[in-house]
Amino acid sequence: MQSTRAVTLAKVPSGVPQPADFAVQSLPLPEVTAGKVLCRAQFLSLDPYLRSVLSGRHLGHSLDVGAVIPGSAVSVVERSAHDDFAVGDLVSGALGWQTLALVDGASLRKLPSAIFPSLAPASTALGVLGMPGLTAWAGITQLAKVTAGDTVLISAALGPVGSSAGQIAKALGARVIGIAGGAQKCAQVVSHFGFDACVDYKSADFLSALKAACPLGVNVYFDNVGGRVLEAALAHLALHARVVLCGLIDQYNADVRPAGPNLGPVIGARATMMGLVVYDFYPMQAAFLAYMQTLLQQHALRWLEDVSHGLESTPAAFCKLMSGGNFGKSLVQL
Ligand SMILES: NC(=O)c1ccc[n+]([C@@H]2O[C@H](COP(=O)([O-])OP(=O)(O)OC[C@H]3O[C@@H](n4cnc5c(N)ncnc54)[C@H](OP(=O)(O)O)[C@@H]3O)[C@@H](O)[C@H]2O)c1
């Protein structure tokens, strides 16, 4: 019988996750029956929402102790009993943090050969050209409807969502300001991703630096963080600003949900706040990829990946992500 090596939940984390919250173990795999596809992982995706899954707080999803962590992966088809997939195809899907996964073919997506790997490596199907990129595109183009001349402020700006949102907003002619943790991250947001400025929320002069970076206020705030960063950003909303509430990473590690920020400035600016759930935009995947393909062809799209190596490195890499230590899209290469 075949087996897989998998990262499983050893215990539900309390606070910032620790490597001991996870186990790496061999698990048996059933036979490949009709409709199933056996996939060998090349890259595992580490995403902040998984922290909420571990606490049972992600859109009703939770996880039993001992279960395989249900992350996404880019894999190569090793055996197929599904007509749409052949051995050697590059696919992505919710394959879990494991070396081999046996799944229904219907749950897999083939990576389009027009893009992968001629325009971008397969790993980017988990970042700028995958779910995080789609989230960014949806927030900037479908919800906030950014246009030329807008000032757009984006938190967690060096991550795959923030950096993609910023690049798309730049391509649309906006002035783009990032918020990130630490001088080194802020420098990369500007130098690698072409933001007009980036403000360090960990610095003592954060509030005054933010004010200086957006003297006329912000037309769009794309929030990935919540908490005091959201509160600081709301103080700079221009009249009729649009706020996209995308993520709350500031509270994913909290055992008790903190009190919300003061929303008075939203009223004062007559602003609109919109909740973003990327799943709503999965039917628009083709439009998103066509748009990104154009940016790739214009050499107007970059990415940054924080890659660790080997399945055993996955728990520590996830803990690094959840304590802000990652520089760019967090991945594990197998
Ligand atoms: N709404 C949706 O459908 C949807 C879809 C995808 C992602 N999201 C959300 O989008 C946000 C960004 O996701 P991503 O994939 O691009 O990840 P990411 O930016 O790589 O996420 C990790 C980063 O979050 C930042 N961060 C801010 N406050 C933090 C805190 N208190 N603790 C730890 N890290 C903190 C850290 O960067 P700094 O050092 O710069 O703070 C850290 O490097 C997340 O909140 C995610 O849940 C939402």
Ligand as a Chemical Component Dictionary entry (heavy atoms), coordinates in Angstrom:
data_LIG
# 
_chem_comp.id                   LIG 
_chem_comp.type                 NON-POLYMER 
_chem_comp.pdbx_formal_charge   0 
_chem_comp.three_letter_code    LIG 
# 
loop_
_chem_comp_atom.comp_id 
_chem_comp_atom.atom_id 
_chem_comp_atom.alt_atom_id 
_chem_comp_atom.type_symbol 
_chem_comp_atom.charge 
_chem_comp_atom.model_Cartn_x 
_chem_comp_atom.model_Cartn_y 
_chem_comp_atom.model_Cartn_z 
_chem_comp_atom.pdbx_ordinal 
LIG N1  N1  N 0  -10.752 38.030 2.401  1  
LIG C1  C1  C 0  -10.246 37.021 1.732  2  
LIG O1  O1  O 0  -10.927 36.306 0.990  3  
LIG C2  C2  C 0  -8.764  36.754 1.882  4  
LIG C3  C3  C 0  -8.081  35.923 0.975  5  
LIG C4  C4  C 0  -6.679  35.765 1.123  6  
LIG C5  C5  C 0  -6.011  36.409 2.170  7  
LIG N2  N2  N 1  -6.734  37.168 3.038  8  
LIG C6  C6  C 0  -6.055  37.880 4.143  9  
LIG O2  O2  O 0  -5.128  38.793 3.588  10 
LIG C7  C7  C 0  -4.095  39.049 4.554  11 
LIG C8  C8  C 0  -2.721  38.918 3.890  12 
LIG O3  O3  O 0  -2.531  37.579 3.461  13 
LIG P1  P1  P 0  -1.185  37.130 2.704  14 
LIG O4  O4  O 0  -1.434  35.768 2.196  15 
LIG O5  O5  O -1 -0.765  38.224 1.780  16 
LIG O6  O6  O 0  -0.156  36.961 3.887  17 
LIG P2  P2  P 0  1.150   37.740 4.376  18 
LIG O7  O7  O 0  1.037   39.205 4.109  19 
LIG O8  O8  O 0  2.357   37.018 3.956  20 
LIG O9  O9  O 0  0.837   37.547 5.930  21 
LIG C9  C9  C 0  1.749   37.576 6.943  22 
LIG C10 C10 C 0  2.118   39.022 7.261  23 
LIG O10 O10 O 0  1.082   39.684 7.989  24 
LIG C11 C11 C 0  1.660   40.782 8.672  25 
LIG N3  N3  N 0  1.102   41.053 9.998  26 
LIG C12 C12 C 0  0.443   42.178 10.369 27 
LIG N4  N4  N 0  0.077   42.117 11.633 28 
LIG C13 C13 C 0  0.494   40.954 12.114 29 
LIG C14 C14 C 0  0.423   40.322 13.366 30 
LIG N5  N5  N 0  -0.197  40.880 14.408 31 
LIG N6  N6  N 0  0.965   39.105 13.489 32 
LIG C15 C15 C 0  1.569   38.500 12.454 33 
LIG N7  N7  N 0  1.669   39.053 11.224 34 
LIG C16 C16 C 0  1.146   40.273 11.066 35 
LIG C17 C17 C 0  3.158   40.454 8.771  36 
LIG O11 O11 O 0  3.796   41.394 7.946  37 
LIG P3  P3  P 0  4.277   42.800 8.583  38 
LIG O12 O12 O 0  5.550   42.473 9.270  39 
LIG O13 O13 O 0  4.407   43.693 7.417  40 
LIG O14 O14 O 0  3.224   43.215 9.540  41 
LIG C18 C18 C 0  3.308   39.075 8.160  42 
LIG O15 O15 O 0  4.516   38.933 7.440  43 
LIG C19 C19 C 0  -4.327  38.061 5.691  44 
LIG O16 O16 O 0  -5.028  38.721 6.721  45 
LIG C20 C20 C 0  -5.211  37.014 5.044  46 
LIG O17 O17 O 0  -5.978  36.308 5.968  47 
LIG C21 C21 C 0  -8.079  37.347 2.919  48 
# 
loop_
_chem_comp_bond.comp_id 
_chem_comp_bond.atom_id_1 
_chem_comp_bond.atom_id_2 
_chem_comp_bond.value_order 
_chem_comp_bond.pdbx_ordinal 
LIG N1  C1  SING 1  
LIG C1  O1  DOUB 2  
LIG C1  C2  SING 3  
LIG C2  C3  SING 4  
LIG C2  C21 DOUB 5  
LIG C3  C4  DOUB 6  
LIG C4  C5  SING 7  
LIG C5  N2  DOUB 8  
LIG N2  C6  SING 9  
LIG N2  C21 SING 10 
LIG C6  O2  SING 11 
LIG C6  C20 SING 12 
LIG O2  C7  SING 13 
LIG C7  C8  SING 14 
LIG C7  C19 SING 15 
LIG C8  O3  SING 16 
LIG O3  P1  SING 17 
LIG P1  O4  DOUB 18 
LIG P1  O5  SING 19 
LIG P1  O6  SING 20 
LIG O6  P2  SING 21 
LIG P2  O7  DOUB 22 
LIG P2  O8  SING 23 
LIG P2  O9  SING 24 
LIG O9  C9  SING 25 
LIG C9  C10 SING 26 
LIG C10 O10 SING 27 
LIG C10 C18 SING 28 
LIG O10 C11 SING 29 
LIG C11 N3  SING 30 
LIG C11 C17 SING 31 
LIG N3  C12 SING 32 
LIG N3  C16 SING 33 
LIG C12 N4  DOUB 34 
LIG N4  C13 SING 35 
LIG C13 C14 SING 36 
LIG C13 C16 DOUB 37 
LIG C14 N5  SING 38 
LIG C14 N6  DOUB 39 
LIG N6  C15 SING 40 
LIG C15 N7  DOUB 41 
LIG N7  C16 SING 42 
LIG C17 O11 SING 43 
LIG C17 C18 SING 44 
LIG O11 P3  SING 45 
LIG P3  O12 DOUB 46 
LIG P3  O13 SING 47 
LIG P3  O14 SING 48 
LIG C18 O15 SING 49 
LIG C19 O16 SING 50 
LIG C19 C20 SING 51 
LIG C20 O17 SING 52 
# 
